[in-house]
Amino acid sequence: MKKRTIGIIAGLIAVVAILFFVWPRESTSETLEVETTSVSQQDFKDVISTVGMITPTQTENLVGQGLVAEVNVEENNAVEEDEVLVTYVDGTQLTAPFAGTVVELNVTAEEMDTNAQQNQPSLVLANLDNLEVVVELSKNEANRVAVDQDVELTYLEETYQGVISTIDAIASNDATSGSPLQGAQSSPTLNATISFESDDTSALIPGFDIDADIITQTTTDALAIPIESILYDQDGNPYVFIIEDGIAHEREIETGIQEGVMIEVASGLEGSEEVIQLPDENLSDGDEVTVINDNDRNE
């Protein structure tokens, strides 16, 4: 009896196995659903955002010595070029090398001028009508900045246009040699000077900081795609997937300037393609896909 039962069970298993391999079955594989975006065109600009210090274009430290006979000015006084500022008992004088404002005064009449021994000026004169901005650049930033690049400056929500006018030849980690904004430096920085293109800087106060956006590079009508559309191969090379007749095709690209969530495509696309957004990492070249965009979902 037991042998007969075992035989029946074995026969049923054999029949099921034959049906499994022979009987036609519907494929369980499904095409991957993807969202796409069109390649667009836009202008790009590469910007270094930093903070600079507003400074006078002309500053002169005047130093005298001996007994002071007469002081003709006070701090914040405006003076004319060649005006006598301080007279000493021995007849020597400190005169203004240019028209400006006395921003620091360290002498008093009928007292000895010992400022030279204290390594400080007797008087500091500055031209507050002509201002500029000094910024400190890191090694990576300095490599991207050049003379004549445009700069957008913002001070108390007012915008000013500027241009990189000079760049120091040597980097320094001496905090006293340039802008004091960042204090002592752990690594060298390079000073660059920004000139204002506007003549009206009357609202600016020297010594305060100002936001500076240095525009290092621009492109016009460049091809653009969302950054989220890009994948990278094992060597770090960027690529995207485009759709042609329901098939995903891998396309290597070269990227350029990134601005916000968009990035420039310097080469690899023609501009008429549909690019897959947020492509699955398991997606392969030649896979069949179904495009499901927001409009399709709403139908």
C-alpha positions in Angstrom: 0.0 0.0 0.0 2.8 2.3 1.0 4.7 1.6 -2.3 1.6 2.4 -4.3 1.1 5.8 -2.5 4.7 6.7 -3.0 4.4 5.9 -6.7 1.4 8.1 -7.1 3.1 11.1 -5.4 6.2 10.6 -7.5 4.0 10.6 -10.6 2.3 13.8 -9.6 5.6 15.5 -9.0 6.8 14.5 -12.5 3.6 15.9 -14.1 4.0 19.2 -12.3 7.6 19.5 -13.3 6.8 18.9 -16.9 4.0 21.5 -16.9 6.3 24.0 -15.2 8.9 23.8 -18.0 6.6 23.2 -21.0 3.3 25.0 -20.3 3.3 28.6 -21.8 3.6 31.2 -19.0 3.2 35.0 -19.1 6.5 36.9 -18.5 6.7 38.5 -15.0 9.3 41.0 -16.0 8.2 44.7 -16.2 9.8 47.7 -17.8 11.2 50.2 -15.5 9.1 53.4 -15.0 11.2 56.6 -15.3 10.7 60.3 -15.3 12.4 62.5 -17.9 13.3 66.1 -18.4 14.2 68.0 -21.6 17.6 69.4 -22.1 17.3 73.1 -21.7 19.4 76.2 -22.4 20.4 78.9 -19.9 23.2 81.3 -19.0 25.7 80.1 -16.3 28.1 82.0 -14.1 30.7 80.6 -11.8 30.9 82.7 -8.6 33.2 82.9 -5.6 31.2 84.3 -2.7 33.4 85.9 0.0 33.6 88.9 2.3 35.9 91.9 1.9 36.9 95.0 3.9 36.1 98.5 2.7 39.3 100.5 2.7 40.4 103.9 1.4 42.4 103.9 -1.8 44.9 106.3 -0.3 46.2 106.0 3.3 49.3 107.7 4.6 51.0 107.1 8.0 52.9 110.3 9.0 55.6 110.1 11.6 57.5 112.9 13.3 59.7 113.3 16.4 60.6 115.8 19.0 58.6 118.3 21.1 55.3 119.2 19.5 54.8 123.0 19.2 51.4 123.1 17.5 48.7 120.7 16.3 46.5 122.3 13.7 43.9 119.5 13.3 41.7 117.1 15.2 40.5 113.6 14.3 37.9 113.5 11.5 39.0 116.9 10.2 39.1 117.2 6.4 42.3 118.8 5.1 43.7 120.0 1.8 46.8 118.8 0.1 50.0 120.5 1.5 48.1 121.8 4.5 50.3 121.9 7.7 49.0 119.5 10.2 51.7 119.4 13.0 54.6 121.7 13.8 57.5 120.8 16.0 59.7 123.1 18.1 62.7 122.5 15.9 60.7 123.8 12.9 59.9 120.5 11.2 56.3 120.0 10.1 53.9 117.2 9.0 52.0 118.3 5.9 49.2 116.5 4.0 50.4 114.7 0.9 46.9 114.7 -0.5 43.4 116.0 0.3 41.8 113.7 2.9 40.6 113.1 6.4 42.6 112.8 9.6 41.5 109.3 10.8 44.0 108.9 13.6 45.9 111.5 15.7 48.5 110.4 18.3 50.2 113.8 19.2 49.4 116.6 21.6 50.8 120.1 21.6 53.6 120.8 24.1 54.3 117.1 24.5 57.1 114.9 23.1 56.2 112.8 20.0 57.4 109.3 20.9 55.3 107.5 18.4 58.3 106.3 16.3 59.6 104.5 19.4 56.2 102.9 19.9 56.1 101.7 16.2 53.0 103.7 15.5 52.3 106.8 13.3 52.0 110.3 14.7 49.0 110.9 12.4 47.1 108.9 9.8 45.5 110.6 6.7 43.0 108.8 4.4 41.1 109.7 1.3 37.6 108.6 2.2 36.1 109.8 -1.1 37.8 107.0 -3.0 37.2 103.5 -1.6 38.1 100.0 -2.6 37.6 96.5 -1.2 40.3 94.1 -0.1 39.5 90.3 -0.1 41.5 87.4 1.1 41.6 84.4 -1.3 42.4 80.8 -0.4 44.7 78.7 -2.6 41.8 77.2 -4.5 40.0 80.6 -4.9 43.2 82.4 -6.0 43.6 79.9 -8.8 40.3 81.0 -10.3 40.5 84.8 -9.8 42.1 87.1 -12.4 42.4 90.9 -12.9 39.4 92.5 -14.7 36.8 89.9 -13.5 33.5 91.5 -12.6 32.4 91.6 -8.9 28.9 92.1 -7.4 29.2 93.9 -4.0 26.4 94.0 -1.5 26.3 96.4 1.5 23.2 96.8 3.7 21.1 95.4 0.8 22.5 98.0 -1.7 24.3 96.5 -4.7 27.5 98.0 -6.2 29.4 96.9 -9.3 33.1 96.3 -9.1 36.1 94.8 -10.8 39.2 93.0 -9.7 41.9 95.6 -10.1 45.0 94.1 -8.5 46.1 90.8 -7.1 49.1 90.5 -4.8 52.1 88.6 -6.1 52.8 86.7 -2.9 50.4 85.0 -0.4 50.8 85.7 3.3 49.6 84.2 6.5 50.3 87.5 8.4 46.9 88.7 9.6 48.2 92.3 9.9 49.2 92.5 6.3 45.8 92.5 4.7 42.1 92.4 5.6 41.7 91.8 9.4 38.3 90.1 8.8 39.5 86.5 9.5 42.1 87.2 12.2 45.1 84.9 12.4 45.4 82.6 9.5 46.1 78.9 9.7 47.1 78.9 6.1 48.4 81.6 3.7 45.9 83.8 1.8 46.3 86.0 -1.2 45.0 89.6 -1.1 43.0 90.9 -4.1 41.7 94.5 -4.5 38.3 95.4 -6.0 37.7 98.8 -7.5 34.2 100.3 -7.5 32.8 101.1 -11.0 30.3 103.5 -9.4 31.5 106.9 -8.3 28.9 107.2 -5.5 30.2 105.3 -2.5 29.1 107.8 0.0 27.0 105.3 1.9 29.9 103.0 2.5 32.0 103.2 5.7 35.6 102.2 5.6 36.5 99.5 8.1 33.2 97.6 7.7 32.9 94.4 5.7 31.0 94.0 2.4 29.8 90.9 0.6 31.6 90.2 -2.7 30.5 87.8 -5.4 33.5 87.4 -7.8 32.3 86.2 -11.2 35.1 84.0 -12.5 33.4 82.5 -15.6 30.3 82.9 -17.6 28.6 81.0 -20.5 25.6 82.1 -22.6 22.8 79.8 -23.9 24.6 76.7 -22.7 22.9 73.2 -22.6 21.6 72.5 -19.1 20.3 69.5 -17.2 19.4 68.9 -13.5 22.3 67.7 -11.4 20.1 64.8 -10.2 20.1 63.4 -13.8 23.9 62.6 -13.6 25.5 59.3 -12.6 29.3 58.6 -12.4 31.2 55.6 -13.6 34.0 53.9 -11.6 36.5 56.4 -12.9 34.4 59.4 -11.8 33.3 60.2 -15.4 29.7 61.7 -15.6 27.0 60.1 -17.8 23.3 60.3 -18.3 20.6 58.1 -19.8 18.5 59.4 -22.7 15.3 57.8 -24.1 15.0 56.7 -27.7 11.9 54.7 -28.7 11.3 53.4 -25.2 14.9 52.3 -24.7 17.4 53.8 -22.3 20.8 54.7 -23.8 23.8 55.6 -21.8 25.5 58.8 -22.9 28.8 60.1 -21.6 28.9 63.9 -21.1 31.3 66.6 -20.1 30.0 69.0 -17.5 30.8 72.7 -16.9 29.6 75.4 -14.6 27.1 74.4 -11.8 24.6 77.0 -10.7 21.9 76.0 -8.2 20.3 72.6 -9.1 21.3 72.9 -12.8 24.6 72.1 -14.4 26.1 73.0 -17.8 26.7 70.2 -20.4 29.8 71.2 -22.3 29.7 68.2 -24.6 27.8 64.9 -25.1 24.3 66.1 -25.8 22.8 68.0 -28.8 19.9 69.7 -26.9 16.9 67.8 -28.3 17.2 64.7 -26.0 15.0 63.6 -23.1 17.1 62.8 -20.1 16.1 60.4 -17.3 15.8 62.2 -13.9 17.0 60.4 -10.8 18.1 57.3 -12.8 18.2 54.0 -11.0 21.8 52.8 -10.4 20.7 49.3 -11.7 19.6 50.8 -15.0 21.7 49.6 -17.9 22.3 50.7 -21.5 19.6 49.2 -23.7 17.0 48.6 -21.0 13.4 49.0 -21.9 11.7 51.8 -19.9 8.3 53.4 -19.6 8.2 57.2 -19.2 5.8 58.3 -16.5 6.0 62.0 -15.9 3.7 64.1 -13.8 1.3 64.8 -16.7 0.9 61.0 -17.3 0.1 60.4 -13.6 -2.7 63.0 -13.6 -4.5 61.5 -16.6 
